[in-house]
Amino acid sequence: MASSPNNEIALKFRFFQVYKDGRVELFYPHNKKIPPSDDPVTGVQSKDVVISSEPQVSARIFLPKLKDPNQKLPLLLYIHGGGFSMKSASSPAYHKLCNQVAGEADFIVVSVEYGLFPTRPIPACYEDSWAVLQWVASHVNGNGHDPWLNDHADLGKVFIGGDSAGGNISHTLAFRVGSIGLPRGVKVVGVVMVHPFFGGTKDDEMWLYMCPTNSGLNDPRMNPGVEDLARLGCERMLVFVAEKDYLTVAAKNYYEKLRRSGWKGTVELVENEKEDHCFHLLDLDGDKAREMRHKFVSFLKQDQFNLL
């Protein structure tokens, strides 16, 4: 008996397969989510905010315990990973990670909830993340929509960070900051990329399929050239790679291109030995995850350390 055309697979990638009728089936479609909360252990509070209703863009904000009601804190814009098709700012691991970083670094953390493939193909992830960064920047004069940011965010000290797909999106945001700019008084100091996705691996074709408007293997969002890297709108960058991660070669290539691009900032590469892609998310309290987070937090607080 011949199989139904609806069940015939046309393309198969790491995270999904495409049937001949155009239907997309995700291999890991179920994303558990947890609500925001007040953490009695760390004192970190969290809440969800709507950035846009059309398209739907939101964020989860983490506010650490304040030592002073008038305290101003640096801000980290965090972008979760998940192959551009999975996970959420409210996924348990990302909620816990942002809670930990907010408490340990004494930073406000804004975790981006961006549109996912296939419901919203790439470039939705880039546009949504840029919209959240612009929304954050709108609070620079203390008259934005969110009281936490109005009262407590020091937008002269903004950082961008993300893992895997989120690391890739972080790069694109830094490029836009350097090319387009942000309002006066808003400064992106640094970027942290954890095991970022870039072109040059077996997943190139997957990204190209997820982005119908792509410009090929040299699309600058997937495979940025040195001329784009030279324009990154930040002063410092930290890139984590994992020894067993298939994406490490591409991330190291990014690092080397950045070093010779003419960019005026400083970049550091840290390799997590004997570890695989985003290992820290599997056990955020493990020794290696703690070590990685300590390095992440130290990078965020470097300016404060230098003043001591």
GUKEDO-401442 format. One line per 3 residues: for each residue x, y, z of N, C-alpha, C. Coordinates in nm, 2 decimals. Layout:
<atoms>
X/Y/Z/X/Y/Z/X/Y/Z | ...
</atoms>
This chain:
<atoms>
0.08/-0.12/0.00/0.00/0.00/0.00/0.09/0.12/0.00 | 0.06/0.22/-0.09/0.14/0.34/-0.10/0.12/0.43/0.02 | 0.22/0.49/0.07/0.21/0.59/0.18/0.14/0.71/0.14
0.07/0.78/0.23/0.01/0.90/0.20/0.11/1.01/0.18 | 0.08/1.10/0.08/0.18/1.21/0.06/0.20/1.30/0.18 | 0.09/1.30/0.27/0.10/1.38/0.39/0.21/1.32/0.49
0.25/1.19/0.47/0.34/1.13/0.56/0.48/1.11/0.50 | 0.50/1.16/0.38/0.62/1.15/0.31/0.72/1.27/0.35 | 0.84/1.23/0.40/0.93/1.33/0.44/1.01/1.39/0.33
1.02/1.52/0.32/1.09/1.58/0.21/1.23/1.62/0.26 | 1.24/1.67/0.38/1.37/1.72/0.44/1.37/1.68/0.59 | 1.49/1.66/0.63/1.51/1.62/0.77/1.63/1.70/0.83
1.61/1.77/0.94/1.72/1.84/1.00/1.74/1.80/1.15 | 1.83/1.86/1.22/1.86/1.83/1.36/1.73/1.84/1.45 | 1.65/1.94/1.43/1.55/1.97/1.52/1.41/1.95/1.47
1.40/1.92/1.34/1.26/1.91/1.28/1.27/1.84/1.14 | 1.16/1.79/1.10/1.15/1.74/0.96/1.03/1.80/0.89 | 1.05/1.81/0.76/0.95/1.88/0.67/0.89/1.77/0.58
0.75/1.77/0.58/0.68/1.67/0.49/0.66/1.73/0.35 | 0.63/1.65/0.26/0.62/1.70/0.12/0.50/1.80/0.11 | 0.40/1.79/0.20/0.29/1.89/0.19/0.33/2.02/0.26
0.45/2.03/0.31/0.50/2.16/0.37/0.48/2.16/0.52 | 0.42/2.06/0.58/0.40/2.06/0.72/0.54/2.03/0.79 | 0.56/2.10/0.90/0.68/2.09/0.98/0.65/2.02/1.11
0.73/1.92/1.14/0.72/1.85/1.27/0.84/1.87/1.35 | 0.83/1.93/1.47/0.94/1.95/1.56/0.97/1.82/1.64 | 1.10/1.79/1.66/1.13/1.67/1.73/1.11/1.69/1.88
1.13/1.81/1.93/1.12/1.84/2.07/1.02/1.96/2.09 | 0.89/1.93/2.07/0.79/2.04/2.07/0.75/2.09/2.20 | 0.76/2.00/2.31/0.70/2.04/2.43/0.80/2.12/2.52
0.76/2.24/2.55/0.85/2.33/2.63/0.78/2.36/2.76 | 0.82/2.30/2.87/0.77/2.33/3.00/0.80/2.47/3.04 | 0.70/2.54/3.09/0.72/2.68/3.14/0.67/2.69/3.28
0.74/2.79/3.35/0.71/2.82/3.49/0.68/2.96/3.50 | 0.59/3.00/3.60/0.56/3.14/3.61/0.67/3.22/3.68 | 0.67/3.36/3.67/0.76/3.44/3.75/0.73/3.42/3.89
0.83/3.46/3.98/0.81/3.44/4.12/0.90/3.53/4.20 | 0.88/3.54/4.33/0.97/3.60/4.42/1.06/3.49/4.49 | 1.19/3.49/4.47/1.27/3.38/4.52/1.31/3.42/4.67
1.26/3.34/4.77/1.29/3.37/4.91/1.44/3.34/4.94 | 1.51/3.27/4.86/1.65/3.23/4.89/1.74/3.35/4.84 | 1.73/3.39/4.72/1.81/3.49/4.66/1.76/3.63/4.68
1.63/3.64/4.70/1.57/3.77/4.71/1.54/3.83/4.58 | 1.56/3.76/4.47/1.53/3.81/4.33/1.38/3.80/4.30 | 1.33/3.91/4.25/1.19/3.91/4.21/1.19/3.90/4.06
1.08/3.84/4.00/1.07/3.83/3.86/0.92/3.86/3.82 | 0.91/3.91/3.70/0.77/3.93/3.64/0.78/3.93/3.49 | 0.67/3.91/3.42/0.66/3.91/3.28/0.60/4.05/3.23
0.66/4.10/3.12/0.61/4.22/3.06/0.58/4.20/2.91 | 0.48/4.27/2.86/0.45/4.26/2.72/0.52/4.38/2.65 | 0.59/4.34/2.55/0.66/4.45/2.47/0.58/4.49/2.35
0.52/4.39/2.29/0.44/4.41/2.17/0.33/4.30/2.16 | 0.21/4.34/2.12/0.10/4.25/2.10/0.09/4.20/1.95 | 0.15/4.27/1.86/0.14/4.23/1.72/0.27/4.28/1.65
0.37/4.19/1.64/0.37/4.05/1.68/0.38/4.04/1.83 | 0.36/3.92/1.88/0.37/3.89/2.03/0.51/3.88/2.07 | 0.55/3.98/2.15/0.69/3.98/2.20/0.68/4.02/2.35
0.75/3.95/2.43/0.75/3.97/2.58/0.88/3.95/2.63 | 0.90/3.97/2.76/1.02/3.95/2.83/0.99/3.92/2.98 | 1.08/3.85/3.04/1.08/3.83/3.19/1.19/3.91/3.25
1.15/3.99/3.35/1.25/4.08/3.41/1.28/4.02/3.55 | 1.41/4.02/3.59/1.46/3.97/3.72/1.52/4.09/3.79 | 1.47/4.12/3.91/1.52/4.23/3.99/1.59/4.18/4.11
1.72/4.20/4.13/1.78/4.15/4.25/1.74/4.22/4.38 | 1.77/4.17/4.49/1.73/4.23/4.62/1.81/4.37/4.63 | 1.74/4.47/4.66/1.80/4.61/4.66/1.86/4.64/4.79
1.98/4.69/4.79/2.04/4.74/4.92/1.99/4.88/4.96 | 1.94/4.95/4.86/1.90/5.09/4.87/1.78/5.11/4.78 | 1.67/5.17/4.83/1.55/5.19/4.74/1.58/5.27/4.62
1.69/5.35/4.62/1.72/5.43/4.51/1.84/5.37/4.43 | 1.87/5.25/4.45/1.99/5.19/4.39/1.97/5.17/4.24 | 2.07/5.21/4.16/2.08/5.19/4.02/2.17/5.07/3.99
2.12/4.98/3.90/2.19/4.86/3.87/2.22/4.84/3.72 | 2.33/4.78/3.68/2.35/4.75/3.54/2.25/4.65/3.49 | 2.24/4.63/3.36/2.13/4.55/3.31/2.19/4.45/3.20
2.15/4.33/3.21/2.18/4.22/3.12/2.06/4.19/3.04 | 2.07/4.20/2.90/1.96/4.15/2.82/2.00/4.01/2.78 | 1.92/3.91/2.82/1.96/3.77/2.80/1.87/3.70/2.69
1.93/3.63/2.60/1.85/3.57/2.49/1.87/3.41/2.50 | 1.77/3.34/2.52/1.78/3.20/2.54/1.81/3.13/2.41 | 1.86/3.00/2.42/1.89/2.92/2.30/1.77/2.83/2.27
1.80/2.73/2.19/1.70/2.63/2.15/1.68/2.61/2.00 | 1.79/2.63/1.93/1.78/2.61/1.78/1.68/2.69/1.71 | 1.65/2.81/1.76/1.56/2.91/1.70/1.42/2.85/1.69
1.39/2.74/1.76/1.26/2.67/1.74/1.21/2.62/1.88 | 1.29/2.63/1.98/1.25/2.57/2.11/1.28/2.66/2.22 | 1.23/2.63/2.34/1.26/2.69/2.47/1.20/2.83/2.48
1.22/2.89/2.60/1.15/3.01/2.64/1.22/3.08/2.75 | 1.19/3.21/2.76/1.24/3.28/2.88/1.18/3.22/3.01 | 1.07/3.15/3.00/1.00/3.09/3.12/1.03/2.94/3.13
1.12/2.89/3.04/1.17/2.75/3.06/1.24/2.74/3.20 | 1.22/2.63/3.27/1.28/2.62/3.41/1.43/2.65/3.41 | 1.50/2.60/3.32/1.65/2.62/3.32/1.69/2.76/3.30
1.62/2.83/3.21/1.65/2.97/3.18/1.60/3.06/3.29 | 1.49/3.03/3.35/1.44/3.11/3.46/1.54/3.10/3.58 | 1.59/2.98/3.61/1.68/2.96/3.72/1.81/3.03/3.68
1.86/3.01/3.56/1.99/3.07/3.52/1.98/3.23/3.54 | 1.88/3.29/3.49/1.87/3.43/3.50/1.85/3.48/3.64 | 1.78/3.40/3.72/1.76/3.43/3.86/1.90/3.43/3.93
1.98/3.32/3.90/2.11/3.31/3.96/2.20/3.43/3.92 | 2.20/3.46/3.79/2.29/3.57/3.74/2.25/3.70/3.81 | 2.12/3.73/3.81/2.07/3.85/3.87/2.12/3.86/4.01
2.10/3.76/4.09/2.14/3.76/4.23/2.29/3.77/4.25 | 2.37/3.69/4.18/2.51/3.69/4.20/2.58/3.81/4.14 | 2.53/3.86/4.03/2.60/3.98/3.97/2.54/4.11/4.02
2.43/4.10/4.09/2.36/4.23/4.13/2.32/4.31/4.00 | 2.26/4.24/3.91/2.22/4.30/3.78/2.07/4.28/3.76 | 2.01/4.38/3.70/1.87/4.35/3.64/1.89/4.26/3.52
1.81/4.16/3.50/1.82/4.07/3.39/1.69/4.08/3.31 | 1.69/4.11/3.18/1.57/4.11/3.10/1.59/3.99/3.00 | 1.51/3.89/3.02/1.52/3.77/2.94/1.41/3.77/2.83
1.46/3.76/2.70/1.37/3.79/2.59/1.29/3.67/2.55 | 1.16/3.69/2.52/1.07/3.59/2.47/1.05/3.62/2.32 | 1.12/3.55/2.23/1.11/3.59/2.09/1.03/3.48/2.01
0.99/3.51/1.89/0.91/3.42/1.81/1.00/3.31/1.76 | 0.94/3.19/1.76/1.01/3.06/1.73/0.96/3.01/1.59 | 1.05/2.95/1.52/1.02/2.87/1.40/0.94/2.74/1.45
0.84/2.69/1.37/0.80/2.74/1.24/0.68/2.85/1.25 | 0.63/2.87/1.37/0.52/2.97/1.38/0.56/3.10/1.33 | 0.68/3.14/1.36/0.74/3.27/1.31/0.88/3.24/1.27
0.90/3.22/1.14/1.04/3.19/1.09/1.14/3.30/1.12 | 1.26/3.26/1.11/1.37/3.36/1.11/1.34/3.46/1.00 | 1.35/3.59/1.01/1.43/3.66/1.11/1.34/3.71/1.23
1.23/3.65/1.27/1.15/3.70/1.38/1.24/3.71/1.51 | 1.32/3.61/1.53/1.40/3.61/1.65/1.49/3.73/1.66 | 1.55/3.78/1.55/1.63/3.90/1.55/1.55/4.02/1.57
1.44/4.03/1.50/1.35/4.15/1.51/1.29/4.17/1.65 | 1.25/4.05/1.71/1.19/4.06/1.84/1.29/4.10/1.94 | 1.41/4.04/1.94/1.51/4.07/2.03/1.56/4.22/2.02
1.56/4.27/1.90/1.60/4.41/1.88/1.48/4.50/1.94 | 1.36/4.46/1.92/1.25/4.53/1.98/1.26/4.54/2.13 | 1.30/4.43/2.19/1.31/4.43/2.34/1.42/4.52/2.38
1.54/4.52/2.31/1.65/4.61/2.34/1.61/4.75/2.33 | 1.53/4.79/2.22/1.48/4.92/2.21/1.39/4.96/2.32 | 1.30/4.87/2.36/1.21/4.89/2.47/1.28/4.92/2.60
1.39/4.84/2.62/1.47/4.87/2.74/1.53/5.01/2.73 | 1.58/5.04/2.62/1.65/5.17/2.60/1.55/5.29/2.62 | 1.42/5.26/2.60/1.32/5.37/2.61/1.30/5.42/2.76
1.37/5.35/2.85/1.36/5.38/2.99/1.47/5.47/3.04 | 1.56/5.51/2.94/1.68/5.59/2.98/1.65/5.71/3.06 | 1.54/5.78/3.03/1.51/5.91/3.10/1.42/5.89/3.22
1.39/5.76/3.25/1.31/5.73/3.37/1.16/5.75/3.34 | 1.12/5.75/3.22/0.98/5.76/3.19/0.93/5.66/3.09 | 0.99/5.54/3.10/0.94/5.42/3.02/0.82/5.36/3.08
0.78/5.24/3.03/0.66/5.17/3.07/0.68/5.09/3.20 | 0.80/5.05/3.23/0.82/4.97/3.35/0.88/5.04/3.47 | 0.82/5.03/3.58/0.88/5.10/3.70/1.01/5.05/3.75
1.03/4.92/3.74/1.16/4.86/3.78/1.27/4.92/3.70 | 1.26/4.93/3.57/1.36/4.99/3.49/1.38/5.14/3.51 | 1.26/5.20/3.52/1.27/5.35/3.54/1.34/5.38/3.67
1.32/5.31/3.77/1.37/5.34/3.90/1.51/5.28/3.93 | 1.54/5.17/3.86/1.67/5.10/3.91/1.77/5.06/3.80 | 1.73/5.08/3.67/1.83/5.04/3.57/1.93/5.15/3.53
2.05/5.12/3.53/2.16/5.21/3.49/2.19/5.17/3.34 | 2.12/5.24/3.25/2.13/5.21/3.11/2.26/5.25/3.04 | 2.35/5.31/3.12/2.48/5.34/3.07/2.57/5.22/3.09
2.52/5.11/3.15/2.59/4.98/3.17/2.50/4.87/3.13 | 2.49/4.85/3.00/2.40/4.74/2.94/2.49/4.63/2.89 | 2.46/4.51/2.91/2.53/4.39/2.85/2.42/4.31/2.78
2.47/4.24/2.68/2.39/4.14/2.60/2.45/4.01/2.61 | 2.37/3.90/2.64/2.42/3.77/2.65/2.32/3.67/2.60 | 2.38/3.55/2.56/2.29/3.44/2.52/2.37/3.32/2.49
2.30/3.20/2.48/2.36/3.08/2.45/2.31/3.02/2.32 | 2.39/2.94/2.25/2.36/2.87/2.13/2.29/2.97/2.03 | 2.16/2.95/1.99/2.10/3.04/1.90/2.10/3.18/1.96
2.08/3.19/2.10/2.08/3.32/2.16/2.22/3.39/2.15 | 2.33/3.31/2.14/2.46/3.37/2.12/2.46/3.44/1.99 | 2.41/3.37/1.89/2.41/3.42/1.75/2.32/3.55/1.75
2.21/3.55/1.81/2.12/3.67/1.81/2.19/3.78/1.89 | 2.27/3.75/1.99/2.34/3.85/2.06/2.44/3.92/1.97 | 2.51/3.85/1.89/2.60/3.91/1.79/2.53/4.01/1.70
2.41/3.96/1.65/2.34/4.05/1.55/2.29/4.18/1.62 | 2.25/4.17/1.75/2.22/4.29/1.82/2.33/4.38/1.84 | 2.45/4.32/1.87/2.57/4.41/1.88/2.61/4.48/1.75
2.59/4.41/1.64/2.61/4.47/1.51/2.51/4.58/1.49 | 2.39/4.56/1.52/2.29/4.67/1.50/2.32/4.79/1.59 | 2.36/4.76/1.71/2.40/4.87/1.80/2.51/4.95/1.74
2.61/4.89/1.68/2.72/4.96/1.62/2.68/5.03/1.49 | 2.58/4.98/1.42/2.54/5.03/1.29/2.43/5.13/1.30 | 2.33/5.10/1.39/2.21/5.19/1.40/2.22/5.28/1.52
2.27/5.23/1.63/2.28/5.30/1.75/2.16/5.29/1.84 | 2.18/5.34/1.96/2.07/5.35/2.06/2.06/5.49/2.11 | 1.95/5.52/2.18/1.93/5.66/2.23/2.05/5.71/2.32
2.07/5.84/2.32/2.18/5.90/2.41/2.16/5.85/2.55 | 2.27/5.81/2.61/2.27/5.77/2.75/2.26/5.62/2.77 | 2.23/5.55/2.66/2.23/5.40/2.66/2.36/5.35/2.60
2.43/5.26/2.67/2.56/5.21/2.63/2.56/5.06/2.65 | 2.59/4.99/2.54/2.62/4.85/2.55/2.77/4.83/2.58 | 2.80/4.78/2.70/2.94/4.77/2.74/3.00/4.64/2.68
2.93/4.53/2.70/2.98/4.40/2.66/2.88/4.30/2.62 | 2.93/4.19/2.56/2.85/4.08/2.51/2.91/3.95/2.55 | 2.83/3.86/2.60/2.87/3.73/2.63/2.80/3.63/2.54
2.87/3.54/2.48/2.82/3.44/2.39/2.86/3.30/2.44 | 2.76/3.22/2.48/2.79/3.09/2.53/2.76/2.98/2.43 | 2.86/2.91/2.38/2.85/2.81/2.28/2.76/2.85/2.16
2.80/2.97/2.10/2.71/3.03/2.00/2.70/2.95/1.87 | 2.59/2.96/1.80/2.57/2.90/1.67/2.62/3.00/1.56 | 2.71/2.96/1.48/2.75/3.03/1.36/2.77/2.93/1.24
2.77/2.99/1.12/2.78/2.91/1.00/2.91/2.83/0.99 | 2.91/2.72/0.91/3.03/2.64/0.89/3.02/2.50/0.95 | 2.89/2.46/0.98/2.87/2.33/1.03/2.76/2.26/0.95
2.72/2.14/0.99/2.62/2.06/0.92/2.48/2.12/0.94 | 2.47/2.22/1.03/2.34/2.28/1.05/2.31/2.41/0.97 | 2.41/2.44/0.88/2.39/2.56/0.79/2.26/2.55/0.71
2.23/2.43/0.65/2.11/2.42/0.57/1.99/2.43/0.65 | 1.99/2.39/0.78/1.87/2.40/0.86/1.84/2.55/0.88 | 1.95/2.63/0.92/1.92/2.77/0.94/1.87/2.84/0.81
1.92/2.80/0.70/1.88/2.86/0.57/1.73/2.82/0.54 | 1.69/2.70/0.58/1.55/2.67/0.56/1.46/2.75/0.66 | 1.51/2.77/0.78/1.43/2.84/0.88/1.41/2.99/0.84
1.50/3.04/0.76/1.50/3.18/0.72/1.48/3.19/0.57 | 1.35/3.19/0.53/1.32/3.19/0.38/1.38/3.31/0.31 | 1.41/3.42/0.38/1.47/3.54/0.31/1.62/3.54/0.32
1.68/3.43/0.34/1.83/3.43/0.36/1.90/3.47/0.23 | 2.02/3.51/0.25/2.11/3.54/0.13/2.22/3.44/0.11 | 2.19/3.32/0.15/2.29/3.21/0.12/2.39/3.19/0.23
2.48/3.10/0.20/2.58/3.06/0.31/2.66/3.17/0.37 | 2.67/3.28/0.30/2.74/3.40/0.35/2.65/3.50/0.41 | 2.52/3.46/0.44/2.43/3.55/0.51/2.50/3.61/0.64
2.51/3.74/0.65/2.59/3.79/0.76/2.54/3.76/0.90 | 2.41/3.72/0.91/2.36/3.68/1.04/2.41/3.54/1.08 | 2.43/3.46/0.99/2.48/3.32/1.01/2.64/3.32/1.00
2.69/3.39/0.91/2.83/3.39/0.88/2.89/3.53/0.86 | 2.90/3.60/0.97/2.94/3.75/0.96/3.08/3.76/0.91 | 3.10/3.86/0.82/3.23/3.89/0.77/3.30/3.99/0.86
3.43/4.00/0.83/3.52/4.09/0.91/3.47/4.23/0.91 | 3.41/4.28/0.80/3.36/4.42/0.79/3.25/4.44/0.89 | 3.16/4.34/0.91/3.05/4.35/1.01/3.11/4.34/1.15
3.20/4.25/1.17/3.26/4.23/1.31/3.33/4.36/1.35 | 3.39/4.43/1.26/3.46/4.56/1.30/3.36/4.66/1.35 | 3.23/4.65/1.32/3.13/4.75/1.36/3.06/4.71/1.49
3.09/4.61/1.56/3.02/4.57/1.68/3.01/4.68/1.78 | 2.89/4.71/1.83/2.87/4.82/1.92/2.89/4.79/2.06 | 3.01/4.74/2.10/3.04/4.71/2.24/3.19/4.72/2.26
3.23/4.72/2.39/3.37/4.74/2.42/3.44/4.61/2.45 | 3.36/4.51/2.50/3.42/4.39/2.55/3.34/4.27/2.50 | 3.40/4.15/2.48/3.32/4.03/2.45/3.39/3.91/2.51
3.30/3.82/2.56/3.35/3.69/2.62/3.28/3.58/2.54 | 3.36/3.49/2.48/3.30/3.38/2.41/3.34/3.25/2.47 | 3.23/3.17/2.51/3.26/3.04/2.57/3.24/2.93/2.45
3.33/2.83/2.45/3.31/2.72/2.37/3.33/2.59/2.45 | 3.27/2.48/2.40/3.28/2.36/2.47/3.36/2.26/2.39 | 3.46/2.19/2.45/3.55/2.10/2.38/3.48/2.00/2.29
3.37/1.94/2.34/3.30/1.83/2.26/3.18/1.88/2.17 | 3.17/2.01/2.17/3.06/2.07/2.10/3.09/2.08/1.95 | 3.00/2.04/1.86/3.03/2.04/1.72/3.03/2.19/1.67
2.97/2.28/1.74/2.97/2.42/1.70/3.10/2.50/1.74 | 3.19/2.43/1.81/3.31/2.50/1.86/3.40/2.55/1.75 | 3.41/2.47/1.64/3.49/2.52/1.53/3.44/2.65/1.47
3.31/2.66/1.45/3.25/2.78/1.40/3.27/2.90/1.50 | 3.25/2.87/1.63/3.27/2.98/1.72/3.41/3.03/1.73 | 3.51/2.94/1.72/3.65/2.98/1.72/3.69/3.05/1.60
3.63/3.02/1.49/3.65/3.09/1.36/3.59/3.23/1.38 | 3.48/3.25/1.44/3.42/3.38/1.47/3.52/3.46/1.55 | 3.57/3.40/1.66/3.67/3.47/1.75/3.79/3.51/1.67
3.85/3.43/1.58/3.97/3.47/1.51/3.94/3.58/1.41 | 3.82/3.57/1.34/3.78/3.68/1.25/3.77/3.81/1.32 | 3.71/3.80/1.44/3.69/3.93/1.52/3.82/3.99/1.56
3.92/3.91/1.60/4.05/3.96/1.64/4.12/4.03/1.52 | 4.10/3.99/1.40/4.17/4.05/1.29/4.08/4.15/1.21 | 3.96/4.18/1.26/3.87/4.26/1.19/3.90/4.41/1.20
3.98/4.45/1.30/4.00/4.59/1.32/3.90/4.65/1.43 | 3.82/4.56/1.49/3.73/4.60/1.60/3.82/4.65/1.71 | 3.78/4.76/1.78/3.86/4.83/1.88/3.84/4.77/2.02
3.75/4.67/2.03/3.73/4.62/2.17/3.82/4.50/2.20 | 3.80/4.44/2.32/3.88/4.33/2.36/3.79/4.20/2.37 | 3.84/4.09/2.33/3.77/3.97/2.33/3.84/3.86/2.40
3.77/3.77/2.47/3.83/3.66/2.54/3.76/3.53/2.51 | 3.84/3.43/2.48/3.78/3.30/2.45/3.81/3.20/2.57 | 3.70/3.14/2.62/3.71/3.04/2.73/3.66/2.91/2.68
3.74/2.80/2.69/3.70/2.67/2.65/3.66/2.58/2.77 | 3.54/2.53/2.77/3.50/2.43/2.87/3.54/2.29/2.83 | 3.65/2.25/2.90/3.71/2.12/2.86/3.62/2.00/2.90
3.62/1.90/2.81/3.55/1.78/2.83/3.40/1.79/2.84 | 3.35/1.91/2.79/3.21/1.93/2.80/3.15/1.95/2.66 | 3.01/1.92/2.66/2.94/1.93/2.53/2.85/2.06/2.53
2.78/2.08/2.43/2.70/2.20/2.40/2.60/2.23/2.51 | 2.62/2.35/2.57/2.53/2.40/2.67/2.51/2.30/2.79 | 2.61/2.23/2.83/2.61/2.14/2.94/2.56/2.20/3.07
2.58/2.32/3.09/2.55/2.39/3.21/2.40/2.39/3.24 | 2.32/2.39/3.13/2.17/2.39/3.15/2.12/2.26/3.21 | 2.19/2.16/3.20/2.15/2.03/3.25/2.16/2.02/3.40
2.25/2.09/3.45/2.27/2.09/3.60/2.34/2.22/3.64 | 2.25/2.32/3.66/2.30/2.46/3.69/2.37/2.47/3.83 | 2.36/2.37/3.91/2.43/2.37/4.04/2.55/2.28/4.04
2.58/2.22/3.93/2.71/2.14/3.92/2.83/2.23/3.92 | 2.94/2.16/3.96/3.07/2.24/3.98/3.11/2.31/3.85 | 3.10/2.24/3.73/3.15/2.30/3.61/3.05/2.42/3.57
2.92/2.40/3.60/2.83/2.51/3.57/2.85/2.63/3.66 | 2.88/2.60/3.78/2.91/2.71/3.88/3.04/2.79/3.83 | 3.14/2.71/3.79/3.26/2.77/3.74/3.24/2.86/3.62
3.16/2.81/3.53/3.12/2.89/3.41/3.05/3.02/3.45 | 2.95/3.00/3.54/2.87/3.12/3.58/2.96/3.22/3.65 | 3.05/3.17/3.73/3.14/3.27/3.80/3.22/3.35/3.70
3.27/3.29/3.59/3.34/3.36/3.49/3.25/3.46/3.42 | 3.12/3.42/3.39/3.02/3.50/3.33/3.00/3.63/3.42 | 2.98/3.60/3.55/2.95/3.71/3.64/3.07/3.80/3.66
3.19/3.74/3.66/3.31/3.82/3.67/3.33/3.92/3.56 | 3.29/3.87/3.44/3.30/3.95/3.32/3.20/4.07/3.33 | 3.08/4.04/3.38/2.98/4.15/3.39/3.03/4.25/3.49
3.09/4.21/3.60/3.13/4.30/3.71/3.27/4.35/3.69 | 3.33/4.33/3.58/3.48/4.37/3.57/3.50/4.51/3.60 | 3.42/4.60/3.55/3.44/4.74/3.57/3.43/4.78/3.72
3.34/4.71/3.80/3.33/4.73/3.94/3.45/4.68/4.01 | 3.51/4.57/3.97/3.63/4.51/4.03/3.74/4.60/4.01 | 3.75/4.66/3.89/3.86/4.75/3.86/3.86/4.88/3.94
3.75/4.91/4.00/3.74/5.03/4.08/3.77/5.01/4.23 | 3.78/4.88/4.26/3.81/4.84/4.40/3.95/4.87/4.44
</atoms>
